Amino acid sequence: MILEEKKKTSPRRKWFDDYFKDFTESEIQKEILFAQQLTIDKLEKVRSNTSKIVWWIIVIPIIVVVIFGIF
């Protein structure tokens, strides 16, 4: 008995296949590189914001306690 597999594709996958069907390998690589760059930029913003939060919540209060603890 041969079972026929039905492939279900989501609307997002259909859009993806239609959008990229005529792209060359070079164009696809550029798309991937661009997506990676966007991700790197977002991660850098998160890292920067996390650093600022750490300074305001942890380091600055410690410095204030040390300064006022001495005087």
SVG drawing of the C-alpha trace seen along z (x, -y; Angstrom):
<svg xmlns="http://www.w3.org/2000/svg" viewBox="-2 -63 38 65">
<polyline fill="none" stroke="black" stroke-width="0.4" points="0.0,0.0 1.4,-3.3 0.7,-6.2 0.5,-9.5 1.9,-12.2 0.2,-15.5 2.4,-18.4 0.8,-21.2 2.4,-24.6 1.7,-27.6 0.8,-31.0 4.1,-32.3 6.0,-29.5 4.0,-30.0 4.9,-33.7 8.5,-32.8 8.7,-30.4 7.0,-32.8 9.2,-35.7 12.5,-33.9 11.8,-31.6 13.5,-33.8 16.5,-34.8 20.0,-33.7 22.3,-32.2 24.2,-35.5 20.9,-37.4 19.8,-34.9 23.2,-35.2 22.8,-39.0 19.4,-38.6 20.8,-36.3 23.7,-38.7 21.3,-41.6 19.1,-39.6 22.2,-38.7 23.2,-42.4 19.8,-43.4 20.0,-40.8 23.5,-41.9 22.4,-45.5 19.4,-44.6 21.6,-42.5 24.1,-45.3 21.3,-47.6 20.2,-45.1 23.7,-44.7 24.1,-48.4 20.9,-48.9 21.7,-46.0 25.0,-47.6 23.3,-50.9 20.8,-49.1 23.6,-47.3 25.4,-50.6 22.3,-52.4 21.1,-49.5 24.3,-48.0 27.5,-50.0 26.3,-53.6 24.6,-52.7 27.8,-50.9 29.8,-54.0 27.4,-56.2 27.5,-54.0 31.3,-54.0 31.6,-57.8 29.0,-58.5 30.4,-55.7 33.8,-57.4 32.5,-60.9"/>
</svg>
